[in-house]
């Protein structure tokens, strides 16, 4: 009886009955977890791995756009402000006005100077016409004197021959000789008058040329004064949105001082700074996926449009000088411009400066 009882007790022990149920269940659960993990890796990991293998990605990227600073082209005090921040404007819309009193006075002065120059030029033109008339008369008088001198010289030569043959008396020859000398003197005087008339005309022409230069200079000064006056009204150079405004009514501004910035209304692009080890397989036209941090889950489509002809470091304010000192190799980045295939929808506006993650398909 005792032996049979011990055998029955041994049969009821867990060691004699095989694997315990709890260990068997844990093993099944472990295998199930392994299978699910492998399936998850296969379902999620393989596509992600393939995507990483066929795409070059960077989070050093941002939305870019055209920002145009608007500066004052003249100095003065702002008398009126026509726009507010974040206001949409069109090209040619007035943005602000600068006091133009001084510039109006300058325009009046330049107009008076131009009128004076033109008046002097007209007066000189009259003097030139008079001088040309004097020269014409002097030339005519010289021609007449020259004819008289030739006639007197010929007459003197004939009378000299008659005197040698003692046909005429000495007194008659002396009279003819005196007339010849007088004619010669009159010719010389006529020549001097022609010379003086030419000199006077040349002086007037020189002065007229100088006045012509002065008149053109006065016209240019007047045009510059009118241009400055027109620049007292600052207008928008393009269609866009006032992004930043530092101008206020009553503020005195200097020439060239930035008053506000206008963000151009256009389709933005993405500037992605890829590592130099990534751009070797990139080509213009390759497709790109753009994920904007501001809109989780939104994926925009684009393509590679261009590469900057140099790394970002060489275009910095102080480019590195690797030829001096100790050299530490740093992976450089090349800015790549990615264009959007279609404009963003109004519900997801892309403002310059927004961070994005750019992935370029580098499959051959």
C-alpha positions in Angstrom: 0.0 0.0 0.0 2.8 2.4 0.8 4.6 1.7 -2.4 1.5 2.2 -4.5 0.9 5.5 -2.7 4.4 6.7 -3.5 4.0 5.8 -7.2 0.8 7.7 -7.4 2.4 10.8 -5.8 5.3 10.6 -8.2 2.9 10.5 -11.2 1.2 13.7 -9.9 4.5 15.6 -9.7 5.1 18.3 -12.5 8.5 16.7 -13.4 6.8 13.4 -14.2 4.0 15.0 -16.2 6.3 16.7 -18.7 6.7 20.5 -19.4 4.8 22.8 -17.0 1.9 24.7 -18.6 3.3 28.1 -17.6 6.7 27.6 -19.2 5.1 26.3 -22.4 2.8 29.4 -22.6 5.7 31.7 -22.1 7.6 30.0 -24.9 4.7 30.3 -27.3 4.2 34.0 -26.3 7.9 34.6 -27.0 7.8 33.0 -30.4 4.6 35.0 -31.2 6.4 38.2 -30.2 9.4 37.3 -32.3 7.2 36.6 -35.3 5.3 39.9 -34.8 8.5 41.8 -34.4 9.9 40.3 -37.6 6.7 41.1 -39.4 6.8 44.6 -38.1 10.4 45.0 -39.2 9.6 43.6 -42.6 6.5 45.8 -42.9 8.0 49.0 -41.7 11.7 48.6 -41.7 12.3 47.3 -45.2 10.5 50.2 -46.9 12.2 52.7 -44.7 15.6 51.1 -45.3 14.9 51.0 -49.0 13.8 54.7 -48.9 17.0 55.6 -47.0 19.1 53.7 -49.5 17.5 55.4 -52.5 17.2 59.0 -51.0 19.5 61.5 -49.7 18.0 63.5 -46.8 18.8 66.5 -44.7 17.1 68.4 -42.0 19.4 71.4 -42.6 16.9 72.9 -45.0 14.4 75.8 -44.9 11.8 77.5 -47.1 13.3 80.4 -49.0 11.9 83.3 -50.9 12.6 86.8 -52.2 12.8 89.5 -49.5 13.3 93.0 -50.9 14.5 95.8 -48.6 12.9 99.2 -49.4 15.3 102.0 -48.6 14.9 105.8 -48.8 16.7 107.4 -51.8 16.5 110.9 -50.2 16.9 112.2 -46.7 14.1 113.9 -44.8 11.4 113.5 -42.2 8.5 111.1 -42.8 5.3 113.0 -43.1 2.9 110.2 -44.0 2.8 106.4 -43.7 0.5 104.6 -46.1 0.9 100.9 -45.1 0.9 98.7 -42.1 2.9 95.5 -41.3 1.7 92.4 -43.0 -0.3 94.4 -45.5 -0.4 93.2 -49.1 0.8 95.8 -51.7 1.0 96.1 -55.4 4.0 97.4 -57.5 3.8 101.2 -57.6 1.6 101.6 -54.5 2.7 104.5 -52.3 4.3 103.2 -49.0 5.2 106.5 -47.3 6.0 110.1 -48.0 9.0 112.2 -47.0 8.9 116.0 -46.5 9.6 117.4 -50.0 9.8 121.2 -49.2 13.6 121.4 -49.6 13.4 119.4 -52.8 10.6 121.7 -54.2 12.8 124.7 -53.6 15.7 123.0 -55.3 13.6 122.3 -58.3 12.6 126.0 -58.5 16.3 127.1 -58.3 17.3 124.7 -61.0 14.5 125.9 -63.3 15.6 129.5 -62.8 19.2 128.5 -63.5 18.2 126.8 -66.7 16.1 129.7 -67.8 19.1 132.1 -67.2 21.4 129.8 -69.1 19.0 129.6 -72.1 18.6 133.4 -72.1 22.3 133.9 -72.2 22.6 131.4 -75.0 19.9 133.2 -77.0 21.7 136.6 -76.4 24.9 135.1 -77.5 23.3 133.7 -80.6 22.3 137.3 -81.5 25.8 138.4 -80.9 27.1 135.7 -83.1 24.8 136.7 -86.0 26.1 140.3 -85.6 29.7 139.1 -85.6 29.1 137.1 -88.7 27.7 140.2 -90.4 30.8 142.2 -89.4 33.0 139.5 -90.8 31.1 139.5 -94.1 31.4 143.2 -94.4 35.1 143.1 -93.5 35.8 140.4 -96.1 33.9 142.5 -98.8 35.9 145.6 -97.8 39.2 143.7 -98.0 38.2 142.5 -101.5 37.5 146.0 -102.6 40.8 147.3 -101.1 42.7 144.4 -102.7 41.2 145.4 -106.1 42.1 149.0 -105.6 45.6 148.0 -104.5 46.2 145.9 -107.6 44.9 148.7 -109.9 47.2 151.3 -108.2 50.2 149.0 -108.3 49.7 148.4 -112.1 49.2 152.1 -112.7 52.4 152.9 -110.7 54.3 150.3 -112.9 53.1 152.0 -116.1 53.9 155.5 -114.9 57.3 154.3 -113.7 58.1 153.2 -117.3 56.9 156.5 -118.7 59.1 158.3 -116.1 62.1 156.4 -117.3 61.4 157.4 -120.9 61.0 161.0 -119.6 57.5 161.2 -121.1 55.9 162.4 -117.8 57.3 164.6 -115.2 58.4 163.4 -111.7 55.5 165.1 -110.0 52.9 163.2 -111.9 54.7 159.9 -111.0 54.9 160.9 -107.4 51.1 161.4 -107.3 50.5 157.9 -108.8 53.1 156.4 -106.4 51.3 157.9 -103.4 48.0 156.5 -104.6 49.6 153.0 -104.8 51.0 153.3 -101.3 47.6 154.4 -100.0 45.9 151.5 -101.6 48.4 149.1 -100.1 47.8 150.6 -96.6 44.1 150.4 -97.1 44.4 146.7 -98.0 46.5 146.0 -94.9 43.9 147.7 -92.8 41.1 145.7 -94.4 43.0 142.5 -93.6 43.3 143.5 -90.0 39.6 144.2 -89.8 38.9 140.7 -91.2 41.3 139.2 -88.7 39.6 141.0 -85.8 36.1 140.0 -87.1 37.2 136.4 -87.2 38.7 136.6 -83.7 35.5 138.1 -82.4 33.4 135.4 -84.0 35.7 132.7 -82.7 35.4 134.1 -79.2 31.6 134.2 -79.4 31.5 130.6 -80.7 33.8 129.5 -77.8 31.5 131.2 -75.3 28.5 129.7 -77.0 30.0 126.2 -76.7 30.7 126.9 -73.0 27.1 128.1 -72.5 25.9 125.0 -74.3 27.7 122.8 -71.7 26.3 125.0 -68.9 22.8 124.7 -70.3 23.0 120.9 -70.5 24.4 120.8 -67.0 21.5 123.0 -65.8 19.1 120.6 -67.5 20.7 117.6 -65.8 20.6 119.4 -62.4 16.9 120.2 -63.0 16.2 116.6 -63.9 18.1 115.4 -60.8 16.2 117.8 -58.6 12.8 116.7 -60.1 13.9 113.0 -59.6 14.7 113.7 -55.9 11.4 115.4 -55.5 9.6 112.4 -56.9 11.6 110.1 -54.6 10.0 111.7 -51.6 7.1 109.4 -52.3 8.4 105.9 -51.7 6.5 103.3 -53.7 6.5 99.5 -53.7 8.9 98.0 -56.2 6.9 94.8 -56.6 3.8 92.9 -55.5 4.2 91.4 -52.1 3.5 91.7 -48.3 5.1 94.2 -45.9 7.1 91.8 -43.8 9.0 94.2 -41.5 8.4 97.9 -41.0 10.8 100.3 -39.1 9.4 103.6 -40.5 7.2 105.8 -38.4 5.6 109.2 -39.0 7.9 112.0 -37.9 11.0 109.9 -38.0 14.0 111.4 -39.8 15.6 109.1 -42.3 18.9 109.2 -44.1 19.5 108.3 -47.8 19.9 104.6 -48.2 18.3 103.8 -44.8 16.1 100.6 -44.9 12.5 101.5 -44.0 10.7 98.2 -44.5 11.0 94.8 -46.2 8.6 93.3 -48.7 8.2 89.6 -49.2 7.6 89.0 -52.8 4.4 87.1 -53.7 5.8 84.1 -55.6 6.1 80.4 -55.3 8.7 79.8 -52.7 11.5 77.3 -53.0 13.6 75.2 -50.6 17.3 75.7 -49.9 18.6 72.4 -48.6 22.2 72.1 -47.3 23.4 68.6 -48.2 26.7 67.1 -47.1 29.3 67.0 -49.8 29.2 63.2 -49.5 25.5 63.3 -50.6 25.6 65.6 -53.6 27.8 63.4 -55.7 24.8 61.3 -56.8 22.4 64.2 -57.2 21.4 65.6 -60.6 19.1 68.5 -61.7 15.6 67.3 -62.2 15.6 64.5 -59.6 12.4 64.2 -57.5 12.3 65.4 -53.9 10.0 65.0 -50.9 9.6 68.0 -48.6 8.3 67.7 -45.1 7.5 70.9 -43.3 7.9 71.0 -39.6 5.0 73.4 -39.2 2.6 70.9 -40.9 3.2 67.4 -39.6 2.2 64.7 -42.1 2.2 67.0 -45.1 4.6 65.9 -47.8 5.2 68.3 -50.7 6.7 67.2 -54.1 9.5 69.0 -55.8 12.6 68.6 -57.9 16.2 69.6 -57.8 16.5 72.9 -59.7 20.2 74.0 -59.2 23.3 73.7 -57.1 25.2 76.6 -55.6 28.6 76.7 -57.3 30.5 76.3 -54.0 30.0 75.3 -50.5 28.4 77.5 -47.9 31.8 78.1 -46.2 33.4 79.8 -49.2 30.6 82.4 -49.5 30.6 83.2 -45.7 31.8 86.6 -44.4 35.1 85.0 -43.2 35.8 81.9 -45.3 38.1 79.3 -43.8 41.8 79.6 -44.5 43.0 76.0 -44.3 46.5 76.8 -45.4 47.3 78.4 -42.1 47.5 76.7 -38.7 46.3 73.2 -37.8 43.9 71.6 -40.2 40.8 69.8 -39.0 38.7 68.2 -41.7 35.0 69.2 -41.5 32.4 67.8 -43.8 31.2 70.7 -45.9 27.6 71.4 -47.1 26.5 72.5 -50.5 23.2 74.5 -50.8 20.8 72.8 -53.2 17.8 74.7 -54.6 14.6 72.6 -54.7 11.6 73.9 -56.6 8.1 73.0 -55.7 6.1 71.1 -58.4 3.0 73.1 -57.6 2.2 76.2 -55.4 1.3 75.5 -51.8 -2.4 75.6 -50.9 -3.7 78.6 -48.9 -4.3 76.4 -45.9 -0.6 75.5 -45.7 1.3 78.8 -46.5 5.1 78.5 -46.8 6.8 81.5 -45.3 10.6 82.0 -45.8 12.5 80.6 -42.9 10.3 77.6 -42.1 12.3 74.5 -41.3 11.8 71.5 -43.5 13.3 68.0 -44.1 14.3 67.5 -47.7 14.8 64.1 -49.3 16.0 63.7 -52.9 15.6 60.6 -54.9 19.1 59.6 -56.1 18.1 56.4 -57.9 19.9 56.2 -61.2 
